[in-house]
Amino acid sequence: MFEALLSAIALVFVIEGLLPFVFPRVWRSTMAELIQLDDKKLRWMGLISISIGMILLFIFT
């Protein structure tokens, strides 16, 4: 169980690092736009991301 958790965290780091590595300008401009959003919109984006992740985990495990 612990090894699976560490593997999942490592995979998150790999995926998170792909965009700034492959498309640094696009990633930078996207982050600049995200900074301008208010907290309510960011929270909704986070909730949607969590929901999609939980649905995928439910489907594939």
N, C-alpha and C positions, 0 to 999 in steps of 0.2 A: 504494500500500500504506500509506504513512504517513498519507495523508488518511483512509483507511478506519479506521485505528486511532484517529485523533483523533475521528472521527465516532462511533465506538463508545464511547469514553470520555465524550464529551459526552452521548451518549444515556443512559449510566449515571447521570451527574449529574442529568439531567432526571427520570429514573424515580425515583432515590433522593430527590429533592426533592418529589415529588408527595404522598407520604403525610403528611409533616409539614406541608405547606402546606394540604392538603384536610382532614385529620383530625388536628389537633395533639394533642388529648387522647388519642385512641386510640394514636397513635404514641408519646407520652410514657409511657403505661402499659405498652405493649408493651416499650419499651426498659427500663423499670424491672424488668419480669419477666425480661428477658434478662440483666440484670446479676446476678440471683440464681442463674443456672444455673452449674453447675460447668464447668470447662474441657473435660472429656470430651464433655459434651453439646453445647457450642458447637462443638467440632471436628467432631462428627458432622453438625451442621447445616451447617457450612461445606463439608464433603465432599459432602453431598447437593446443596447449591447448585452447587458446582463441577461435579458429575456431570451435573446437569440442564442446565446451561449448555453443557457439552461435547457432550452428546447433541443439543441443539437446534442447535448450530453444525454438527455433523456432518450432521444431517438437511437443514438449509436452505442449506448451502454446497456 
